[in-house]
Amino acid sequence: MRVNKKYSCLPAEEKGIHIINIRAIEDIGYDQHESTLLNSLSKNPDADCKYGLYFRDGKRKVDYILVYHYKKSSAGKTLTRRVHYNDSSARSTKQDQPLPGKGVQLEMRESEPHVDYHEDDKRFRREEYEGNLVEAGLELERDEDTKIHGVGFVKIHAPWNVLCREAEFLKLKMPTKKMYQINQTHGLLKKINSVIQKITEPIQPKVAEHKPQTVKRLSYPFSREKQHLFDLSDRDSFFDSKTRSTIVYEILKRTTCTKAKYSMGITSLLANGVYSAAYPLHDGDYEGENVEPNDRKLLCEEWASYGVFYKYQPIDLVRKYFGEKIGLYFAWLGVYTQMLIPASIVGIIVFLYGCATVDENIPSMEMCDQRNNITMCPLCDRTCSYWKMSSACATARASHLFDNPATVFFSVFMALWAATFMEHWKRKQMRLNYRWDLTGFEEEEEAVKDHPRAEYEAKVLEKSLRKEHKHKEKHRYFPEETANKWRQRVKTVMAGVKLTDKEKLTWKDRFPAYLTNFVGIIFMVGLTFAIVFGVIIYRISTAAALAISSTPSGRSSVRVTVTATAVIINLVVIIILDEVYGCIARWLTQIEVPKTDKNFEERLIFKAFLLKFVNAYTPIFYVAFFKGRFVGRPGDYVYIFHSFRMEECAPGGCLMELCIQLSIIMLGKQLIQNNLFEIGIPKMKKFIRYMKLKRRRSLDHEEHMKKKQRYEVDYNLEPFAGLTPEYMEMIIQFGFVTLFVASFPLAPLFALLNNIIEIRLDAKKFVTELRRPVAVRAKDIGIWYNILRGIGKLAVIINAFVISFTSDFIPRLVYLYMYSENGTMHGFVNHTLSSFNVSDFQAGTAPNDPMDLGYEVQICRYKDYREPPWSENKYDISKDFWAVLAARLAFVIVFQNLVMFMSDFVDWIIPDIPKDISQQIHKEKVLMVEVFMREEQGKLQMLETWKDNDKKKGENCNNHSPRLSRSHSGSLSSCHSYPLDV
């Protein structure tokens, strides 16, 4: 294998002599003493390279790290370390030699037998891949002398010419020399902005990037031919660390290794264990006394700290360090959290209104009035007895806190709030696109993201090999022709020709995966429904068992006990299934083999969201729309398995139970899954890694005494797993806030409190707990925006049904305007109750103790609109039921269309692009045209000047007399030669 000269650290002759001398010294036995003497006299090389941030020469910055595992003996460890220390002596020498330390291992392998074929295979693949990286222009340096036993690191540096080449290929927008003034507000708006800036100054982060700018550099896609347009005064900082790592990662994805059954890129090499990790480095330490100032330390102080929870996020610095995609996530999370403030305030007002009017609510007062003496029918067969409606007084009063006229207003408000939030985010996103030079980014985005995934290429190659094998079987009688075709295929693969340009995966190839996806998703949804059904059986059976309790307190708290325990069971199941469904969604997406990373991410998000949405909201949908709807009536109840009676709602309705279900699941999910898991699991993993390292350090005291390099410290951090889990938990929370907000007005408040912690928790995780992710360019939040819009539209429909069918808002209106005698709510409770003659109970279903209340009951009441027992059509559905049903359906239609229209009106009236931003974008285009026009004019003037000079020179030469002296012959010859040179 041909390897670039930048691999070499010493000339070949010196290196060979050096190795022989070391082996001779080892044989004599003086190696340890000699190394100790050399180390004591030499300067610490780790300090020169800033402990891993630079190569050993202290000049070339480490842009990326590849990590691999290897097996090394005790002798091999000493040899590798010795050559590693001498790497810095001749870094610029250029020979066809392997990476530092590689030659030593070859010498060792001559005398040691091959023990592990798989290890050799991995090593050969690494050698070829690294050689291809060098041919691509990257510079590499190996380090196997680390504190982590058996782990080697390959440091990658991208030189200036490679950075320029790739920046041009990726069409990266870079700042030019041209600067222009940003349009400022004038008059009253300027005064208002200055006042706002002074008021908000204490909550602004102390970061240079966050200060308002009055001037901006004109940006343009980088071009090597137009380098004069860019400010290249400081080449070291022209491409920041984020951009450098992005460029290197693109090269890593593009470079392949063909010493395998199929061509392998970096993702395949990582998946097959050839490399164990690949990541860019953090800028440095974030804590300590003598830590040099860096962006990571600044982010830790001004962003990833709970002490600055009240401050704005330094979004520009987040983008500078982590890239646009992560910057957009935190910007969206910040906008969402800010928008929750007005929603929380209105929700608190609605809740306080319910508290203030609870004593004035006539229906709850009637239910609590013991003088009414309303006897209710048993809640279960045989074991349950008759009960007084006044015993449900507390539930009725609590229901009014969430089931009052203000909740209808709040539902309309939240629908408009969701539309306003989406519009506000679009405008904020546009401002960030302008500030981050992402305008007109679609072309570059598609060019980068259309690169096929390694798994897709492997699948296509497998398909092509199958085709060739079938073709070979057909032409097995022509061995020469087959051999030639086989040779041609090998040449094609080795030359790096992408088979994806010739072959593609069709729907027939993916049909088994599609079928598996369909069956798997249906099975998972069915599993969720089965678990919810199991919890329903638990509620029914537990309620029947507790009703047998001999203590009156046990019988009175049956409903609360059953509801609380069932919700807790639901919460535990939701948390467990969330993790399971996340893994299943990823597996289902992998077997589909999407072509690009963008397709893979979108399909994964869709499946994960579908499964987690069903998992989180199925128990809530059951309580909101199904519980108490299919109960039947006394004497003709609906039974499950012929033994369990369906559940009934409380006399005050199911809205209170829906509120309990929603609040416990929402708060429990946020507290346990979003916060404790995010804090606890990384801490536990970090502790386990620390204990493992501590055990290894005790075995190797010499390695323990050395200070860790930057890449060793980062290797011990958790790998970045993508933003899908972060977005998913916020989207599910957004659903809790909007979908059932009519039943729980305090949901925005609890979401706000959670997000204040969530922002700092995620920030701390990204800065201190995770390896630095590769910066990804993005101009929006992708498919998540469409999901948010879908939830916002669905919320209008669901809240309409909750208000009309789950709450008593519509029955109250119908009674007030159609049946009330005095225009008040007096008599409403009696109007909603039907009568039942106890003599009509089915055999074996009547209460065992009919005298439990102290008197004989002949007529009991139940909540429904049915004819009384003395009617001709007894127990049939009454006309009142149909009147209420018609009003409910009419409300759903009117509410849905009215709120949808108002939301669309908000979308229409608020422009997506702020006016000042559109003006600035137009100004940038005009300025860019002016820059190029001036450049073209300069070129034309230069050409005209050259032509004029040529003409003058020619005229001077023609005007010379033929009687020139010999002394002027030299100038004459120069006249004639000048145009030729030009």
N, C-alpha and C positions, 0 to 999 in steps of 0.2 A: 504493500500500500504506500502510495506517495503521500508524504505529509509535508505541510508547509514549513518553511524555515523558522517561522515564529515559534514553533514548538521547542526549538533547541535552546539550551541554556549554556552549553560549552561546545567548542569545536570537537569534532569526532575523535581526533587523535588524543586530545587532552582528556576527553571524557572516558575513553577506553582505558588509558593509563591510570586515571583516577580510580576507576572501579577496581582494577587489578590491585592497586596499592591498598585499597580499603580491605579487600578480601584477604590480602597477605597479612595486614595488620590484625585482622580478626583472628586469623589462624594462630598468630603469635600470642594473642590474648591481651593486647594493650588498647583495644578499641575504646573501652569505657573511659579509661583515664584520659586518653587523647581527646575524646569528644568533650569531656569536662573542661580541659584546659582551653580548648578552642572556644567553647561557649563563654568561658569566663573572660577571655580577652576580647571577643568580638562584641560589636554593638548589637543591641536587641533589634532584630529585623522586624518584629511585630509592631514596634512603635513607628517605624518608617512607613509601613503600609496601613497605619491607623487601625491595626488589629482586624484586618480582613476587608476593609473598604477599598483597598487598592492592591494592585499586584505587588510583588516583592520589590520592584524597583521604586515603589512609592509615587509613581507618576501616572500610571494607567489605572483608571477607575474600574472597579468590578461592576459590571452591568447586570450580570445574571449568574446564577449558580446551578450546576447540575450535581446531583448527589447520587452515589452508587454504593452498594455494599460489596465487599470483597473479603476473601479469606487470606489472612497474612500470618506468617509464622513469626516467632520472636526475632530470628535473624533477619527476615525480610523487613521487619519494622525498623531495625536500626539502619539498614542500608537505605531504605527509602528516605528516612529522615535526613541522612547525611547529604544525599544529592539535593534534597529539597532546600537545605540551608545554603547550598552553593548556587541556587538558581539565579540569584540576583547579580552574579558576577558578570555575565555576558548575555544579557537578555536580548540584545539587538543582533546577535550573531544568527546567521541563517543557514541551516543545514537540514538535510532530509533526516531528521531524527524525531523520535516520539516525544510525548510530553515529559516534563521532569518526573523522574522516578520510573518511567516506563522501561528504559534501557536496563536498569537494575533488575527489574522483575524478569526480563528476558534472560539475563545471565543466571538468575536463580533457577529458572525453569529448565536450563540445560542440565543441571545437576539433580533436580527434583522431579520425580515422576508425576504425570498428570493424575490428579486424584478425582477431580469433579469435571465431567464433560460439560455440564450445564454452565458452570462458572467460566470455563474457557469460551464457550459459545457467547455468553454475555460479554466477555471481555473483547472478543473479536468484533462484535457488533458495535461496542463503544468505540473501539479504535477506528473503525470505518466511519462511524457517524461523526466523530470528532475531526477526523481528517477531512470529511466533507464540509464541516463548519469552517475549518481553516481555509479551504478552497473558496468558500463564500466570502472570505475576507475577515472573519473574526479572529481574535487572538485569544489563546487559551493558556491556562496555567493550572497544573494539578497540585493538590495538597492531600496527602494521605497521613501526614503527621499531625493528627488531631487528637483531642481529648476523648472523642467518641470512637470506641474500639471497633475496627472493621468497617469504618465508613470513610469513603474518599470524596473529595470535592473537586469539581472542575470549575475554575473561575473563568468567566467569559468577559472579554472587553471588545467593544465595537469602536474601531478607529474612526477618525474624522471622515475619510472617504466613504466608508461603509454607511455611516450615519447620513451623509448627504445623498448617497444613492438610494437608500431605503426611504428617506423622507420624501424624495421626489416620487418614488414608486407609490407610496401610500398617500401622496397628495396632502401632506401635513401642512396646515396653515401656520406660517411662522411670522413673527413681527418684522416689518421692514423698517428702514430708516425714517420713513415718512410719518410724521405725527400730525394730528389734527385736533382741534378744539371740539369737545363734546357740547352740544347745545344745552344751555342752562335755562332754567325757568326764570321768568321776570315778573316784576310787580308783586301782586298779592301772594301768588303761589310761591315765589322765592322766600317771602317773609314767613309763610306757613312752614315751608320745608326747613328753614333755619331754626324756627322754634321747635319743630319736631326733633331735629338733630340734637339740640341742646337738652331736650327732655330725655331722649333715649340714649344720650351719651354714656350714662353709667352702665347700661345693659349691652353696650357694644363691646365685642372682643378686642383686646389689645393686639391686633394683628395688622400689619401694613396693608395686606391684600384687601382688608375689609373697609378701608377708608374710602370715602367717595372720591372719584377721579374726575378731573376736569379736562384731561387730555388722554388720548388713546393712540397707540401705534396702529398704523394700517397693516393688516395682515394679508398674506398672499401665499398660495401653495408653493412650497419650496421647489426651486429649480436650480440645478448646478450651472446652467447657462446664465442665470440672472442673479448670481450670488452678490453682485454689486448692489442689488436693491436692498439686501438684508444687512442688519447691524451685526457684523462679525468681529467686532472689536475684542470680544471675549469669547473665544471659541469653546472654552471649557464649560461655560454656563449657557451657551446658545441653545443646546439641547439639554433640558433638565433631566434628572434621573428617571422621572416617569416616562418621558419620551424615549430615552435610551433603552429602557427595559422593554417598552412596547416594540421597538424596532428589532431588538434581539429576539424577542418571542416570535415575531413574524418570520424571521430567518429560521428559527428552530422548527416552526411548523412546516416550512417549505422544504427544509433539508430532509433527506430520507436515507435510510440504511437498507441495502438490498441483500445483505448476507443473511437471508432468512427465506422462508417459504414465500413471503410476499414483502413488498416494499413497506418499510416501517418509518413513520415519522415520530416526532417526540411523544405524542400522545400514546402511540402503540408501544414505544420503548418503555414508557412509564407503566403502561398496563401490563406488560410482560416482565417487569422487574429488572429490565436492563439498567434503568435508572430508577431510583426510589423516590426522587423528588426533583422538582425544578421550580425555582422561584427567584424573583429579584430581591435585593437586600433592602432592609430598612436603612434610613439615613444615619442612624447611630443610636446610642442609648437615650432613654427618655428620663432616667432618674440617676441621681448620684451627685457628688459634690463637684468633681472636676470635669463634668460632661460639657463638651463643646456645644455651642448653640446650633440647633438644627431644626428642621421643620417638624420632625417627629416629637421632639421635646416641646416645641411651641404648641402643637396640637394637643399634647397631653395636658398642658397647663391651661390652655384657653378653650378647650373643647371636651376632652375626655375626662372631665372631673365633675363630680357631683356638686362641688362648691360653686360652679358657674352655671347651674341649671337655669338661672333667671336670665342669662345672656343669650343674645343671638348666636347662631352658629357661624363660624368663619368658613362659609361655603367655598369661597374662592381658594382658600388654602387647602381645604379638603380635596377639591378638584385638582389642585396643583400636585398633591401628594399621591392621591389614590386614583385619579382619572375622572373622566366625565360621567361614566356610568354610576359609580358609587357616589359622586358628588350630586347627581340628580336624585338619587334615592334619598339622601339626607336632606336635600332641598325640599323634595316632596313631603317628607316626613315633618319637616319644620312648618311648611305651609298648612298641612293637615292639622297639626297641633295648634297652630295659631287660630285656624278657623273653628276649632272646637271651643275656643273661649266664649264667643257669643252664643253658641249652641248650649254650652253649659249654663250660662247665665239665664237664658230663657227657660231651660229645663228646671233650674232651681226655682224660678218664679212660678212655673206651673205647679211644681210640687208644693211650694208654700201656699199657693192658692187652694190646693186640695186640703192642706192642713187647716187653713183658716176657715174653710166653708164646711168642714166635716160635721160640725154641730148644727148646721143649718140644712143639712141634706135630709129631706123628708123621708125618702125610702129607707135609709139606714136607721132613722129614728123610729119608723114603724116596725122595723125588724127587731130593734132593741126593746121596744115597749112590751113588757110582759103582760100588760092588760089585754093585749090582742088575743092571747091564748091560742095561737095557731099551732095545731098539732100536725107534724110532718110525718110522712110515710117512712118505714124503715129503709136504711141504706143498704142492707143485705138481707138475705133470706134466713129465717129461723132465728139465728143468733142475735141479730140486731132488733132493737125494739123501736117503738115510736119515740119521737123526740120533739122538743119545743124549738120553734124557729128562733126564739130569743137567745138560745145557746150559741147561735152563729153571729152574735152581735159584733164581736171583735173583728171577724172576717169582713163583715159588711162595712164597718167603719174604715178598715184598712183599704178595702177596694176603692172607696171614694177618693183616696189620695191619688190614685192613678186613673180612675174612671170618672172623669168629670168633664164638663164642656170645654175646659181649657186644653185637654189632650187633643181634641180635634184641631184646634188652632195650632198646637205644637206639631202635629203631623204635617199640616200644610207648610208650616215654617221650615221643618226639617227637609221637606221635598225641595223647597226653594233654596234652602241652605246647601243641599247637595249640588244643585245646578250651579249656584254661585261659586262653590268651592272648585268645581271642575273648570269653570271659566277663569277664575282667579289663578289656578295652577297653570292653565295654558298661557296666560299673559306672563306669569313669572318664568315659565319655561322659555318663552321667547326672549325675555330679557337676559336670561342666562346664556342662551344660544348666541346672542349678540356679544355679550361680554366675553364668552369663551371661544369666539371665532368659529362657531359651528353652523353659521348660516350657509346654505347651499351645500349641505353635507351628504345628501342622499347618494350622489354618485360614488363618493369615496366609500361610503358605508357598504354599498352593494358590492363594490370591487373587492373589499376585504372579506366580507362575510360570505361570499359565494364560494370560498375555498372549501372543497369537499373535506369531510371529516375522515380521519384515518380508518375508522371502522367501515365507513361507506366504501372507501377505496379497496379495503381488504375484501369486502363482500363482492364488489364488482370484479376484482381479480379472480376470486374463487369461481365466480360464474363463468368468466372467460376461460379459465383452466378446465372447467367441466366441459365447455363447448369444444375446446381443443382435444380433450381426451376422447370425446365421442367421435370427433372428426378423425382422430388417430385410429380409433377402432375400426372405422369404416375403411380406412386406407392402410390397414396393417400389412397388406401385401406389397406395399411400396415403401420399404424401409428408408431408402435414401431421401425421398421427398419428405417423409415424416421427420427425419432427423434434421433436414434443412429448416423445416418450419419450426421445429423445437428450438433450434439454434437461433432462429430469427426472433422467437418469443423472448428468449433469454437476453438477447441483445437489446430488444425493445425495453424490457424491464430495467436492465442495468443502465440503459441510457437515460432513464428517468422519464420516459414518455408515459403520460397519464392515461391509463386505460379507461378512466371515467369519461374521456373525450370520445371514446369509441363505443363503450358499453354503458348501459344505464339499467338501474333496477326498475322493473315495471310493476304494475299492480299484481301480476301473477307471482312475481318473486316475493312480494310482501303479503300475499293473501294469508298464509299461515299466521303471520304476525298480526295482521288486522283481525283475523278470527280470534286469536288469543286475546287481543286487546278487548274486543267486544264481549267475549265470554267472561274475561277477568273483571271488567268494570261492572257488568251485570251481576256477577257473583258478589263483588264487594258491596254494591248497593243493596243487594238482597241480604247480605250479612248484617249490614247496618239496620235494615228494617227488622230482621229477626231479633237482633239485640234489643231494639226498642220494644218489640212485642214481648220479649222476655221480661223486660222491666215492667210492662203493663201487667203481666201475669203476677209478678212479684207484688205490685201495688194492690191488686185485687185480693190476692191470698193473704197478704199481711194485714190489710184492713179487716178482712173477715176474722183473722186470728186474734187481732187486738180487740175486736168487738166482743169477744167472749170474756175479756178481762173482768175480773170481779170488782176491781176498784173503779169508782166513778171517774177519778182523774184520768185513768188509762183510757176509758171509753171516750172521754171528752177531747182528748188530744190525739185521737186516731188520725184525723185528716192531716194535722201538722206533722206528726211523726212519719207517716207514709210518704208525704210529699218531700220532706227533707231528705230522708234516706234514699228515696228513688232518684232524686236529683244528684246526690253525691255519687251514687252508682253510675248514673249517666255521665257525670264529669270524669270519673276514673276511666270509663270505657272510651270516652271521646279522646282523652289524652293518649291512651295506649294505641288506639286505632289510628290516630293522627300520625304517629311515628311509623306504624306498619304501612299505612297507605302511601306515605312519602316514599318508602323503599319500593313498594309495588309499582307506583307510578313511574319511577325511574327505570325499573326493570322492563316494564311494558314499552316505554319509549325506546330503550336500547335495542330491543328485538325488532322494532320497526326499522331501524337503521336509517334515520333521517340523513339527508345529504349534507346539510350545512349545520354549523353550530346554532345559527339563528332558528332554523326549523326545529332542531332538537330542543332548544330552550322553550319555544312556543308550545310544542306538543307536550312537553313535560309539565309546563305551567297549567295547560288546559286540563290534563288528567288529574294532577295533584289538586287543583282547585275544585274540580267536580267532586272528587272523592271526599275531600275535607269539608266542602260545603254541605254535602249530604250528611256527613258524620256529625257536624256541629249543629245543624239546624233541624234534623229530623225529630228529635224529642220535643223541640219547641213548636214545630209545625203540628205535631200530634196534639199538644195541649191547646194550641190556638184554634185549630179548625176541626179536630176529630173527637176530642174528649167531650162526652156528654151529648153527642149528636145522635148516636145510635143505641140509646139505652133502652128504648121501649117505654112501657108504662107499668105501674103496679098491676099485677095479675097477668101481664104479658111482656115480661122482660126479655131482653136479648142475652143469650148465654154463650160463653166460650167453652168449648169442650163439654157442653151440657152440664157444667157445674159452676163456672165462674160468671157472675153477673158483670156486665160492662160498667165502667166507672161513670159516676155522675159528677157534674160540677157542683160547687158550693152554692148555697142560696143566693149569694151575692154575685155569682157568675164565675167563669174560669179565668177572668182577667187577672185576678190577684195571684192565682196559681201560676199563670203565665209570667207574671212579673217575678215571682220567686224563682221559677225555672231559669229565666233569662239572666237574672242578676247573679245567681250562684254559678252558672256555667261561664258567664262572661268574666266575672271576677276571679273564679277559680282557675280558668284557663290562662288568664293574664298573669296571675300570681305564680302559679305552679309552672306552667309550660313556658311562658315568655320570659319570666324573670329568674325563678329558681333554677330552671334547667340551664338557662344561658349563663348564669353565674356559677352554679354548682358543678355542672359537667366539665366545663373547661378547667376549673380549679382542680377537680378530681384527676383529670387526665394529666394536668401539669404536675400534680403531686406524685402520680405513678411514675411519670418520666423522671422526676427528680430522684425517687427512690432507686430506680434502675441505674441511673447515672452514678448515684452515690455508691452502689454496690460495685460498679465497674471501677470507680476511682480508687477504691480500697485495694483493687488488684494491681493497679498501675500508679504508684505514687509519683513517678516522674511526670506523667501526663497530667496528674491532678494539680501539680504546682504551676503549670503554665496557665496564662490567662486565655480565656476563650476568644476565638476569632468571631467576627460579626456573623459569618455564615454558619458557624456552629451554634451560636445563640439562636439565630432565626430558624435553624433546622429543628430545634426543640419546641418551636411554636406550632400551633395547630394550623393545618393547611386551610386555605380559603375555599369554602364550599359553594360559593355563589350567593347571589342576593335573593334567590327564590324563597328560602325560609323567612327572610326578613320581610319581604313584601307580603308573603302569604299570611303571616300573623296579623299584619296591619289591615289587609283586605278583609279577613274574617272579622276583625274588630269593627271595621267600617260597616259590615253587614249587621253586627249587633247594634250599632249606633243608629242605623237608618231603617232596617227592615221592620223591627218590632218596637220602634220608639214610642208608639202610642200606648204601649203597656208599661214602659219603663222610662219616664222622662229624665231620670238621673244617669242614663247610660252615657251621654256625652261627657258628663262630669268625671265619671270613673275612667273613661277613655283618656281624657285630658291628663288626669293624675298619672295614669300608667305611661303615657307617651313622654311626659316630662322626664320620667326615670328611664324610659326605653331609649331615648335619644342619647343620653350620656352612657347608658349601658352598652349600646351598640358601638358608640364612639370608643369607649375604653377597650372593648373587644377588638376592634379593628386596629387600634394603635398598639396595644400591649399584648394581646393574646393570640393574634393571628399573624401568619407570615404575610408579608406585603403582597397583595394581589397584583396581577398584571393590569396595567391601566387599559381600559377599553373605552374607545370613543363612542358616544351615543348622544343623540340630540333630543330624545324623549324617553319616557319610561316604558315604551313598547306596548305589549299586549295588556299590561296592567291597567292602562288608561281605558281600554275598551271594557275590561272587567268592571272597573269602577262605574262607568256609564251604565252598564247593564244592571249592576246592583242598585244604582240610583233610580232607574226606571222600574225595576221590580219592587223597590221599596214603596213606591206610590201605590201599586196594586195591592201589596200585602197589607199596608196600613189601612187602605180602604176596607178590606175584608175584616181586619181586626176590629176596626171601629164599628162596622155594621153588624158583624156576626158574633164576635167574641164579647164585646162590651154590651152594656144595656143602653147605650146612647140612643139608638133608633127606637127600641120599644118605649123609652121614656117620651120621645118626641111624639110618637103615634098616640100614646095615652094622653099626653098633654093637650093635643089638638083635636083628638077624635072622641075620647071617652071621658075625660075629666069633666065633672059637673060644675066645678067652681074655677076652672082654669089653673089649678094647682096640682102638685104631685100626690096629694092625699088620696089613698086608695090604690096606688100603683102596685104595691106588693101583692095585695089581694087580687088585683086584676091579672097578674102573671102566674097565679097559682090555680091549679085545677083540683077538683075534688074526686076522692075515690072511696067507694064503699068497701069496708074491710071484709065484708062477706063474699066479695068477688075474688079474694086471693085464690091462687091455684093451690091444690092440695100439697101440703108439705112445705109451703113457702111463708105461711103466716108466722108472726113472732111467737117464740116459745113462751115469753112472759108478756102477755098483752096488758097486764095491770102494772107495768113498770112505772108508769107516770102517776099511779095512785087512783086512776079512774078508768072506766071502760071506754074504749075508743070505737066509735062507729064510722066516722068519716075522717080520713086523713088527707092531707094536701101534698101535692107534688108540683114541681115547676114545669109547666107546659101549657100550651093553649089547646085544651080538649073540652069536649062536651061533658057536663056533669052526669052523675049516675042516674039522675031522675029524668034525663032527657030521652027522647025517642031514639036518637042515635048516640047512645052513651059511649063515652071514651073515644069518639071519632074526633078528628082534627077540626077545630072550630074556625069560624070565619075570621076571628081575630088573628089567627096564625097566618092566614093568607095575606091579610092587610099588612102585618108586620114584615112578612117576607117580601112583599112588593116594595115596601118602603126601603128595606135593606138593599135590594137589588138596584133600586133607583138611586140610592145614595152612592153605591159603588160606581155606577156609571157616571154620575155627575161629578163626584169627587175625583175620580181618575182622570176624566177629560179636562176638568178645570185645572187641576194641578199640573197635568202634562202640558197644557197650553201655557200656563204661567212659567213653567220651567223652560219650555222652548222660547218663550218671549225673553226670558233672562239670557239664554244662549245667544239670541239674535241681537239684543240691545247692547251687549258687552262685546266689543271687538276682540278677536283672538290676539291680534298684534297691537301693542300700545302705539299710539300715534308718534311719540318721540322716537321709539325704536325703529319704526318704519322709515322715519326721516333720516335717522343715523345710517341705516342700511343703504338707503338711496345715496346719501352723502359719500359713503365708502366707495360705492360703485363709481360715482363721478370722479372722486379723487384718484381711484385706480386707473381710470381711463386717462386722466390728466398725466399721471406718472408715465404711462406707456407712450402717450403722445409726445411728451418731452423727450423721452428716450429715443423715439424714432426721429424726432427733429434733430436731436444731437447727432445721431448716426448720419443723417442726410447732410448736415453741416460739415461733418468730418469728411464725408466722401467728396463733397464739393470742394473743400479745402485741399484735399489730396489732388483732385483733378486740376485745380488752379495751379498748384505747385508744379504738377507735371507739365502743364502748358508753358508756364514761365521757364521751366528748366529747358524744355525743348526749344523755345524761342531763343534763349541765350545761346544754346549750342549752334542753332542754325545761323545766327548773326555773326559768328566768329569768322574772321578773315582767313582765307586759305594760306596767307603768309604768316601764320602764327609761328612764334619761336618754339624751339624744342622744349623750353622750360614750361610752356603751357600745355604740353601734350598730356600731362597727367590729369589736369582739370578737364580737358576735352574728353578723355576716356571715361572719366567719372560721369560726365553729362550723359554719355550714351548708355552707361551701365545702370543708371538710376531707375529709368522706367522698367528695365528688365527685372530689377530686383522687386519692384512693386508688383 
